[in-house]
Amino acid sequence: MTNRRDKQNSAAEKANPVSAVTIAGVRFGNPVIAASGTFGYGSEYADLLDVSRLGGICTKGLTLNPRSGNSGRRIHETPSGLMNSIGLENPGIAAFIEKELPRLRNLGPAIIVNLSGSSVDEYTDGARLLDETSVDMIELNISCPNVKAGGMMFGLNPDAAALVTGAVRGALRHKPLMVKLSPNAPDIAAVARACVSAGADALSLVNTFKAMAIDIRTGKPVFDNISAGLSGPAIRPIALRMVWELWEALRTPAGKAPARPVPIVGAGGIAGAEDALEFLMAGAEAVQTGSATFVHPQTMIEIIDGIEDYMTQHGLSNPGQLSTRKAAFQGSVKTAGT
Ligand SMILES: Cc1cc2nc3c(=O)[nH]c(=O)nc-3n(C[C@H](O)[C@H](O)[C@H](O)COP(=O)(O)O)c2cc1C
Protein backbone atom coordinates (compact mmCIF):
# COMPACT_ATOMS: atom_id res chain seq x y z
CA MET A 1 0.00 0.00 0.00
CA THR A 2 2.81 2.39 0.97
CA ASN A 3 4.60 1.42 -2.22
CA ARG A 4 1.54 2.28 -4.32
CA ARG A 5 1.12 5.68 -2.70
CA ASP A 6 4.81 6.52 -3.24
CA LYS A 7 4.45 5.72 -6.93
CA GLN A 8 1.26 7.73 -7.24
CA ASN A 9 2.89 10.68 -5.53
CA SER A 10 5.87 10.57 -7.85
CA ALA A 11 3.52 10.57 -10.87
CA ALA A 12 1.59 13.48 -9.40
CA GLU A 13 4.80 15.41 -8.75
CA LYS A 14 5.78 14.97 -12.39
CA ALA A 15 2.40 16.23 -13.49
CA ASN A 16 1.51 19.87 -13.70
CA PRO A 17 -0.65 20.29 -10.55
CA VAL A 18 -2.73 22.90 -12.39
CA SER A 19 -4.45 20.27 -14.49
CA ALA A 20 -4.81 17.54 -11.83
CA VAL A 21 -8.34 16.27 -11.24
CA THR A 22 -9.95 14.09 -8.60
CA ILE A 23 -12.74 11.80 -9.76
CA ALA A 24 -14.64 9.67 -7.23
CA GLY A 25 -11.75 10.09 -4.82
CA VAL A 26 -9.04 9.08 -7.32
CA ARG A 27 -6.39 11.65 -8.22
CA PHE A 28 -5.35 11.90 -11.86
CA GLY A 29 -2.25 13.99 -12.68
CA ASN A 30 -4.24 15.56 -15.55
CA PRO A 31 -7.65 14.92 -17.17
CA VAL A 32 -6.39 12.74 -20.05
CA ILE A 33 -6.91 8.97 -19.83
CA ALA A 34 -6.03 6.25 -22.35
CA ALA A 35 -9.34 4.65 -23.42
CA SER A 36 -10.01 0.97 -22.85
CA GLY A 37 -8.92 -1.40 -25.59
CA THR A 38 -6.69 1.08 -27.36
CA PHE A 39 -3.65 1.17 -25.10
CA GLY A 40 -3.09 -2.47 -24.15
CA TYR A 41 -1.75 -2.57 -20.60
CA GLY A 42 0.32 0.60 -21.05
CA SER A 43 3.81 -0.84 -21.30
CA GLU A 44 3.28 -1.72 -25.00
CA TYR A 45 3.45 2.03 -25.69
CA ALA A 46 6.44 2.84 -23.47
CA ASP A 47 8.80 3.22 -26.44
CA LEU A 48 6.42 5.57 -28.30
CA LEU A 49 5.50 8.15 -25.67
CA ASP A 50 6.21 9.16 -22.08
CA VAL A 51 3.44 7.04 -20.58
CA SER A 52 4.10 8.45 -17.08
CA ARG A 53 2.68 11.81 -18.23
CA LEU A 54 -0.83 10.43 -18.77
CA GLY A 55 -3.51 11.16 -16.21
CA GLY A 56 -4.72 7.58 -16.29
CA ILE A 57 -4.68 4.33 -18.21
CA CYS A 58 -7.79 2.24 -18.70
CA THR A 59 -7.11 -1.43 -19.49
CA LYS A 60 -8.60 -3.53 -22.24
CA GLY A 61 -11.93 -5.05 -21.14
CA LEU A 62 -11.18 -7.90 -18.73
CA THR A 63 -13.36 -10.90 -17.96
CA LEU A 64 -13.14 -13.47 -15.17
CA ASN A 65 -11.82 -16.15 -17.53
CA PRO A 66 -9.55 -15.68 -20.56
CA ARG A 67 -11.25 -15.02 -23.93
CA SER A 68 -9.84 -15.42 -27.40
CA GLY A 69 -12.04 -12.76 -28.99
CA ASN A 70 -13.95 -12.79 -32.27
CA SER A 71 -13.15 -14.68 -35.44
CA GLY A 72 -12.58 -13.03 -38.82
CA ARG A 73 -11.71 -9.43 -39.53
CA ARG A 74 -11.35 -7.31 -36.40
CA ILE A 75 -10.56 -3.79 -37.66
CA HIS A 76 -11.92 -1.87 -40.64
CA GLU A 77 -11.26 1.80 -41.43
CA THR A 78 -13.98 4.18 -42.61
CA PRO A 79 -13.74 7.88 -43.52
CA SER A 80 -12.87 9.61 -40.21
CA GLY A 81 -13.55 6.46 -38.26
CA LEU A 82 -12.57 2.99 -37.24
CA MET A 83 -14.74 -0.09 -36.83
CA ASN A 84 -13.61 -2.85 -34.49
CA SER A 85 -14.86 -6.29 -33.59
CA ILE A 86 -12.20 -7.45 -31.17
CA GLY A 87 -14.67 -9.25 -28.91
CA LEU A 88 -12.93 -8.71 -25.58
CA GLU A 89 -9.84 -10.82 -26.18
CA ASN A 90 -8.06 -10.85 -22.81
CA PRO A 91 -5.98 -13.11 -20.53
CA GLY A 92 -8.57 -13.21 -17.70
CA ILE A 93 -8.49 -11.24 -14.45
CA ALA A 94 -6.21 -13.55 -12.43
CA ALA A 95 -3.53 -13.52 -15.16
CA PHE A 96 -3.87 -9.72 -15.48
CA ILE A 97 -3.32 -9.30 -11.74
CA GLU A 98 -0.30 -11.59 -11.74
CA LYS A 99 1.46 -10.59 -14.98
CA GLU A 100 0.28 -7.17 -16.17
CA LEU A 101 -0.69 -5.19 -13.08
CA PRO A 102 2.82 -4.93 -11.49
CA ARG A 103 4.21 -3.47 -14.77
CA LEU A 104 1.20 -1.19 -15.22
CA ARG A 105 1.44 0.07 -11.64
CA ASN A 106 5.08 1.00 -12.18
CA LEU A 107 4.23 3.29 -15.11
CA GLY A 108 2.84 5.98 -12.78
CA PRO A 109 -0.64 7.04 -14.05
CA ALA A 110 -3.84 6.14 -12.20
CA ILE A 111 -5.11 2.69 -13.22
CA ILE A 112 -8.67 1.98 -14.28
CA VAL A 113 -9.67 -1.60 -15.03
CA ASN A 114 -12.42 -2.07 -17.62
CA LEU A 115 -14.54 -4.98 -16.34
CA SER A 116 -16.84 -7.01 -18.55
CA GLY A 117 -18.85 -10.20 -18.25
CA SER A 118 -21.63 -12.35 -19.68
CA SER A 119 -23.64 -12.63 -16.47
CA VAL A 120 -24.08 -10.67 -13.25
CA ASP A 121 -22.16 -13.39 -11.37
CA GLU A 122 -19.23 -13.15 -13.76
CA TYR A 123 -19.08 -9.36 -13.23
CA THR A 124 -19.26 -9.63 -9.42
CA ASP A 125 -16.68 -12.46 -9.18
CA GLY A 126 -14.30 -10.37 -11.30
CA ALA A 127 -14.97 -7.25 -9.22
CA ARG A 128 -14.17 -9.09 -5.97
CA LEU A 129 -10.77 -10.16 -7.32
CA LEU A 130 -9.91 -6.64 -8.50
CA ASP A 131 -11.09 -5.09 -5.24
CA GLU A 132 -8.14 -6.66 -3.39
CA THR A 133 -5.51 -5.23 -5.78
CA SER A 134 -3.78 -1.86 -6.23
CA VAL A 135 -6.00 -0.71 -9.14
CA ASP A 136 -7.52 2.71 -8.53
CA MET A 137 -10.95 2.41 -10.12
CA ILE A 138 -13.22 -0.06 -11.90
CA GLU A 139 -14.90 0.94 -15.16
CA LEU A 140 -17.95 -1.29 -15.62
CA ASN A 141 -18.26 -2.11 -19.29
CA ILE A 142 -21.95 -2.55 -20.03
CA SER A 143 -21.51 -1.13 -23.50
CA CYS A 144 -19.36 -3.46 -25.64
CA PRO A 145 -21.28 -4.03 -28.90
CA ASN A 146 -19.01 -6.91 -30.00
CA VAL A 147 -19.97 -9.80 -27.72
CA LYS A 148 -22.99 -12.10 -28.04
CA ALA A 149 -23.87 -12.34 -24.32
CA GLY A 150 -23.69 -9.63 -21.65
CA GLY A 151 -21.66 -6.54 -22.58
CA MET A 152 -23.91 -4.00 -24.24
CA MET A 153 -27.06 -6.02 -23.49
CA PHE A 154 -26.81 -4.74 -19.90
CA GLY A 155 -26.33 -1.17 -21.05
CA LEU A 156 -29.36 -0.73 -23.28
CA ASN A 157 -32.01 -1.05 -20.62
CA PRO A 158 -32.20 0.93 -17.32
CA ASP A 159 -33.35 -2.06 -15.21
CA ALA A 160 -30.62 -4.38 -16.54
CA ALA A 161 -28.01 -1.63 -16.09
CA ALA A 162 -29.14 -1.00 -12.50
CA LEU A 163 -29.07 -4.74 -11.73
CA VAL A 164 -25.44 -5.23 -12.71
CA THR A 165 -24.30 -1.85 -11.34
CA GLY A 166 -25.93 -2.54 -7.95
CA ALA A 167 -24.46 -6.06 -7.81
CA VAL A 168 -20.93 -4.89 -8.63
CA ARG A 169 -21.20 -1.91 -6.26
CA GLY A 170 -22.19 -4.38 -3.54
CA ALA A 171 -19.22 -6.64 -4.37
CA LEU A 172 -16.69 -3.79 -4.12
CA ARG A 173 -15.52 -2.71 -0.68
CA HIS A 174 -12.57 -0.51 -1.62
CA LYS A 175 -12.75 0.70 -5.22
CA PRO A 176 -14.85 3.44 -6.82
CA LEU A 177 -17.08 2.34 -9.67
CA MET A 178 -17.44 4.18 -12.97
CA VAL A 179 -20.04 2.84 -15.41
CA LYS A 180 -19.31 3.08 -19.15
CA LEU A 181 -22.47 3.88 -21.07
CA SER A 182 -23.53 2.81 -24.54
CA PRO A 183 -24.49 5.42 -27.13
CA ASN A 184 -26.72 2.68 -28.58
CA ALA A 185 -29.17 2.84 -25.65
CA PRO A 186 -32.56 4.18 -26.74
CA ASP A 187 -32.57 6.48 -23.66
CA ILE A 188 -29.03 6.98 -22.39
CA ALA A 189 -30.16 9.43 -19.69
CA ALA A 190 -32.56 6.83 -18.23
CA VAL A 191 -29.76 4.23 -18.17
CA ALA A 192 -27.41 6.77 -16.55
CA ARG A 193 -29.91 7.70 -13.84
CA ALA A 194 -30.55 4.00 -13.12
CA CYS A 195 -26.80 3.37 -12.75
CA VAL A 196 -26.37 6.35 -10.46
CA SER A 197 -29.31 5.25 -8.30
CA ALA A 198 -27.74 1.78 -8.12
CA GLY A 199 -24.47 3.24 -6.78
CA ALA A 200 -22.28 4.34 -9.70
CA ASP A 201 -19.66 6.83 -8.48
CA ALA A 202 -18.92 8.19 -11.98
CA LEU A 203 -20.04 7.67 -15.58
CA SER A 204 -18.00 7.42 -18.77
CA LEU A 205 -19.37 7.82 -22.27
CA VAL A 206 -19.31 6.90 -25.05
CA ASN A 207 -18.37 3.39 -26.04
CA THR A 208 -18.55 2.64 -29.76
CA PHE A 209 -21.61 2.98 -31.99
CA LYS A 210 -23.02 -0.21 -33.53
CA ALA A 211 -22.20 -0.05 -37.24
CA MET A 212 -21.42 -2.28 -40.23
CA ALA A 213 -19.63 -2.52 -43.56
CA ILE A 214 -20.12 -4.79 -46.60
CA ASP A 215 -17.31 -6.05 -48.84
CA ILE A 216 -18.72 -5.34 -52.30
CA ARG A 217 -16.47 -7.98 -53.88
CA THR A 218 -18.24 -10.74 -51.94
CA GLY A 219 -21.48 -8.96 -51.12
CA LYS A 220 -21.03 -10.11 -47.51
CA PRO A 221 -20.53 -8.21 -44.25
CA VAL A 222 -16.89 -7.46 -43.53
CA PHE A 223 -17.23 -8.73 -39.95
CA ASP A 224 -18.17 -12.30 -38.97
CA ASN A 225 -20.39 -10.73 -36.28
CA ILE A 226 -22.04 -8.60 -39.02
CA SER A 227 -21.93 -5.46 -36.93
CA ALA A 228 -18.94 -3.80 -35.22
CA GLY A 229 -18.26 -0.74 -33.05
CA LEU A 230 -17.53 2.61 -34.72
CA SER A 231 -15.10 5.04 -33.05
CA GLY A 232 -12.89 7.97 -34.10
CA PRO A 233 -13.58 11.55 -35.25
CA ALA A 234 -16.77 10.48 -37.07
CA ILE A 235 -18.55 10.01 -33.71
CA ARG A 236 -17.16 13.06 -31.89
CA PRO A 237 -20.01 15.57 -32.37
CA ILE A 238 -22.60 12.96 -31.33
CA ALA A 239 -20.57 11.93 -28.28
CA LEU A 240 -20.15 15.60 -27.30
CA ARG A 241 -23.90 16.17 -27.57
CA MET A 242 -24.50 13.13 -25.34
CA VAL A 243 -22.09 14.41 -22.68
CA TRP A 244 -23.75 17.85 -22.80
CA GLU A 245 -27.24 16.40 -22.39
CA LEU A 246 -26.23 13.90 -19.72
CA TRP A 247 -24.61 16.60 -17.60
CA GLU A 248 -27.97 18.34 -17.42
CA ALA A 249 -30.01 15.12 -17.09
CA LEU A 250 -28.08 14.20 -13.93
CA ARG A 251 -29.16 17.51 -12.41
CA THR A 252 -32.81 17.15 -13.37
CA PRO A 253 -35.08 14.77 -11.41
CA ALA A 254 -37.10 12.43 -13.65
CA GLY A 255 -40.01 10.30 -12.46
CA LYS A 256 -39.11 8.83 -9.08
CA ALA A 257 -35.37 9.18 -9.71
CA PRO A 258 -33.75 12.00 -7.73
CA ALA A 259 -31.02 14.05 -9.41
CA ARG A 260 -27.51 13.04 -8.32
CA PRO A 261 -24.72 14.60 -10.37
CA VAL A 262 -21.72 12.26 -10.48
CA PRO A 263 -18.55 13.07 -12.44
CA ILE A 264 -18.65 12.40 -16.19
CA VAL A 265 -15.66 11.22 -18.23
CA GLY A 266 -16.14 12.01 -21.92
CA ALA A 267 -14.89 10.00 -24.91
CA GLY A 268 -15.50 9.69 -28.61
CA GLY A 269 -13.20 10.80 -31.42
CA ILE A 270 -11.00 13.08 -29.31
CA ALA A 271 -7.87 13.63 -31.40
CA GLY A 272 -6.46 16.96 -30.23
CA ALA A 273 -6.52 19.52 -27.41
CA GLU A 274 -9.39 21.49 -28.97
CA ASP A 275 -11.56 18.37 -29.06
CA ALA A 276 -10.73 17.60 -25.42
CA LEU A 277 -11.47 21.19 -24.38
CA GLU A 278 -14.93 20.93 -25.96
CA PHE A 279 -15.75 17.90 -23.78
CA LEU A 280 -14.38 19.61 -20.65
CA MET A 281 -16.43 22.70 -21.45
CA ALA A 282 -19.51 20.50 -21.91
CA GLY A 283 -19.12 19.38 -18.29
CA ALA A 284 -16.83 16.33 -18.46
CA GLU A 285 -14.27 16.20 -15.63
CA ALA A 286 -11.82 14.22 -17.77
CA VAL A 287 -11.54 12.70 -21.23
CA GLN A 288 -10.50 9.39 -22.73
CA THR A 289 -8.70 9.09 -26.05
CA GLY A 290 -8.64 5.86 -28.03
CA SER A 291 -8.55 5.57 -31.81
CA ALA A 292 -6.39 8.69 -32.30
CA THR A 293 -3.48 6.96 -30.52
CA PHE A 294 -3.35 4.35 -33.30
CA VAL A 295 -2.85 7.08 -35.89
CA HIS A 296 -0.46 9.22 -33.86
CA PRO A 297 0.87 7.75 -30.59
CA GLN A 298 1.84 11.21 -29.21
CA THR A 299 -1.77 12.44 -29.37
CA MET A 300 -2.47 12.25 -25.64
CA ILE A 301 0.75 14.10 -24.74
CA GLU A 302 -0.19 16.88 -27.18
CA ILE A 303 -3.68 17.02 -25.66
CA ILE A 304 -2.26 17.38 -22.12
CA ASP A 305 0.10 20.16 -23.25
CA GLY A 306 -2.70 21.89 -25.16
CA ILE A 307 -5.10 21.84 -22.20
CA GLU A 308 -2.41 23.19 -19.86
CA ASP A 309 -1.44 25.94 -22.33
CA TYR A 310 -5.10 26.96 -22.69
CA MET A 311 -5.54 27.05 -18.91
CA THR A 312 -2.41 29.17 -18.47
CA GLN A 313 -3.47 31.58 -21.22
CA HIS A 314 -6.90 31.99 -19.61
CA GLY A 315 -5.64 32.18 -16.00
CA LEU A 316 -7.45 29.01 -14.89
CA SER A 317 -6.25 27.12 -11.83
CA ASN A 318 -8.09 23.80 -12.35
CA PRO A 319 -9.79 22.03 -15.27
CA GLY A 320 -13.19 22.29 -13.53
CA GLN A 321 -13.11 26.01 -14.37
CA LEU A 322 -13.27 25.18 -18.06
CA SER A 323 -16.95 24.39 -17.77
CA THR A 324 -19.06 27.50 -17.44
CA ARG A 325 -22.19 25.36 -17.31
CA LYS A 326 -22.56 25.29 -13.52
CA ALA A 327 -23.36 28.97 -13.22
CA ALA A 328 -25.43 28.97 -16.42
CA PHE A 329 -27.44 25.94 -15.27
CA GLN A 330 -28.15 27.42 -11.83
CA GLY A 331 -29.27 30.56 -13.63
CA SER A 332 -31.67 28.64 -15.86
CA VAL A 333 -33.19 26.74 -12.91
CA LYS A 334 -33.80 30.03 -11.11
CA THR A 335 -35.44 31.50 -14.18
CA ALA A 336 -37.61 28.43 -14.67
CA GLY A 337 -38.81 28.62 -11.06
CA THR A 338 -39.78 32.29 -11.13
C1 LIG B 1 -9.84 -1.44 -31.03
C2 LIG B 1 -10.74 -0.96 -29.94
C3 LIG B 1 -10.97 -1.76 -28.81
C4 LIG B 1 -11.82 -1.33 -27.79
N1 LIG B 1 -12.01 -2.12 -26.69
C5 LIG B 1 -12.79 -1.68 -25.67
C6 LIG B 1 -12.96 -2.46 -24.48
O1 LIG B 1 -12.37 -3.53 -24.31
N2 LIG B 1 -13.79 -1.97 -23.51
C7 LIG B 1 -14.44 -0.76 -23.64
O2 LIG B 1 -15.18 -0.36 -22.73
N3 LIG B 1 -14.27 0.00 -24.74
C8 LIG B 1 -13.48 -0.43 -25.75
N4 LIG B 1 -13.30 0.35 -26.86
C9 LIG B 1 -13.97 1.68 -26.92
C10 LIG B 1 -13.03 2.81 -26.53
O3 LIG B 1 -12.57 2.66 -25.21
C11 LIG B 1 -13.74 4.18 -26.67
O4 LIG B 1 -14.83 4.24 -25.76
C12 LIG B 1 -14.27 4.44 -28.07
O5 LIG B 1 -13.38 3.90 -29.04
C13 LIG B 1 -14.48 5.92 -28.37
O6 LIG B 1 -13.29 6.63 -28.26
P1 LIG B 1 -12.33 6.97 -29.53
O7 LIG B 1 -13.22 7.48 -30.61
O8 LIG B 1 -11.36 7.96 -29.00
O9 LIG B 1 -11.67 5.67 -29.92
C14 LIG B 1 -12.48 -0.06 -27.91
C15 LIG B 1 -12.24 0.74 -29.04
C16 LIG B 1 -11.39 0.31 -30.04
C17 LIG B 1 -11.15 1.22 -31.21
The ligand as an SDF file (V2000), in Angstrom:
LIG
                    3D

 31 33  0  0  0  0  0  0  0  0999 V2000
   -9.8370   -1.4410  -31.0340 C   0  0  0  0  0  0  0  0  0  0  0  0
  -10.7440   -0.9630  -29.9430 C   0  0  0  0  0  0  0  0  0  0  0  0
  -10.9740   -1.7610  -28.8110 C   0  0  0  0  0  0  0  0  0  0  0  0
  -11.8220   -1.3300  -27.7950 C   0  0  0  0  0  0  0  0  0  0  0  0
  -12.0120   -2.1220  -26.6900 N   0  0  0  0  0  0  0  0  0  0  0  0
  -12.7940   -1.6840  -25.6690 C   0  0  0  0  0  0  0  0  0  0  0  0
  -12.9580   -2.4640  -24.4800 C   0  0  0  0  0  0  0  0  0  0  0  0
  -12.3720   -3.5280  -24.3130 O   0  0  0  0  0  0  0  0  0  0  0  0
  -13.7920   -1.9660  -23.5110 N   0  0  0  0  0  0  0  0  0  0  0  0
  -14.4370   -0.7640  -23.6430 C   0  0  0  0  0  0  0  0  0  0  0  0
  -15.1810   -0.3600  -22.7340 O   0  0  0  0  0  0  0  0  0  0  0  0
  -14.2740    0.0030  -24.7420 N   0  0  0  0  0  0  0  0  0  0  0  0
  -13.4760   -0.4310  -25.7490 C   0  0  0  0  0  0  0  0  0  0  0  0
  -13.3000    0.3500  -26.8600 N   0  0  0  0  0  0  0  0  0  0  0  0
  -13.9740    1.6760  -26.9220 C   0  0  0  0  0  0  0  0  0  0  0  0
  -13.0340    2.8120  -26.5290 C   0  0  0  0  0  0  0  0  0  0  0  0
  -12.5650    2.6560  -25.2140 O   0  0  0  0  0  0  0  0  0  0  0  0
  -13.7450    4.1830  -26.6650 C   0  0  0  0  0  0  0  0  0  0  0  0
  -14.8310    4.2430  -25.7640 O   0  0  0  0  0  0  0  0  0  0  0  0
  -14.2650    4.4390  -28.0680 C   0  0  0  0  0  0  0  0  0  0  0  0
  -13.3770    3.8950  -29.0420 O   0  0  0  0  0  0  0  0  0  0  0  0
  -14.4830    5.9210  -28.3660 C   0  0  0  0  0  0  0  0  0  0  0  0
  -13.2900    6.6340  -28.2600 O   0  0  0  0  0  0  0  0  0  0  0  0
  -12.3280    6.9690  -29.5280 P   0  0  0  0  0  0  0  0  0  0  0  0
  -13.2190    7.4830  -30.6130 O   0  0  0  0  0  0  0  0  0  0  0  0
  -11.3580    7.9580  -28.9980 O   0  0  0  0  0  0  0  0  0  0  0  0
  -11.6740    5.6690  -29.9180 O   0  0  0  0  0  0  0  0  0  0  0  0
  -12.4790   -0.0620  -27.9060 C   0  0  0  0  0  0  0  0  0  0  0  0
  -12.2360    0.7390  -29.0360 C   0  0  0  0  0  0  0  0  0  0  0  0
  -11.3890    0.3150  -30.0400 C   0  0  0  0  0  0  0  0  0  0  0  0
  -11.1520    1.2160  -31.2150 C   0  0  0  0  0  0  0  0  0  0  0  0
  1  2  1  0
  2  3  1  0
  2 30  2  0
  3  4  2  0
  4  5  1  0
  4 28  1  0
  5  6  2  0
  6  7  1  0
  6 13  1  0
  7  8  2  0
  7  9  1  0
  9 10  1  0
 10 11  2  0
 10 12  1  0
 12 13  2  0
 13 14  1  0
 14 15  1  0
 14 28  1  0
 15 16  1  0
 16 17  1  0
 16 18  1  0
 18 19  1  0
 18 20  1  0
 20 21  1  0
 20 22  1  0
 22 23  1  0
 23 24  1  0
 24 25  2  0
 24 26  1  0
 24 27  1  0
 28 29  2  0
 29 30  1  0
 30 31  1  0
M  END
$$$$
